[in-house]
Amino acid sequence: MEAVTMTVEVPEPLAGRLAAEAARRGVSVDEVAVEALEGVYGPRELPESADSLEAFIGCGSSGRGEPFDILRARSDLAARKLAHGA
């Protein structure tokens, strides 16, 4: 993917936070800024060599609108199995 150079003016406090996060992670400020922008505008396109399984994971939706509590579901399933002598 081709990179494009842009000049963006940000408030000093934000520039300081970007620099601090980059230093903490040992990466460039550019990398932190790109990651933040991707969080708003979507991830980079996957390179053609990307693993197809990795690209597939998370691309679907169950259609359920309500939150799903996996711990509660497991507890309920265990209770049903015990009730049936399993």
Secondary structure, 3 states (H helix, E strand, C coil): CCCCCCCCCCCHHHHHHHHHHHHHHCCCHHHHHHHHHHHHHCCCCCCCCCCHHHHHCCCCCCCCCCCCCHHHHHHHHHHHHHHCCC
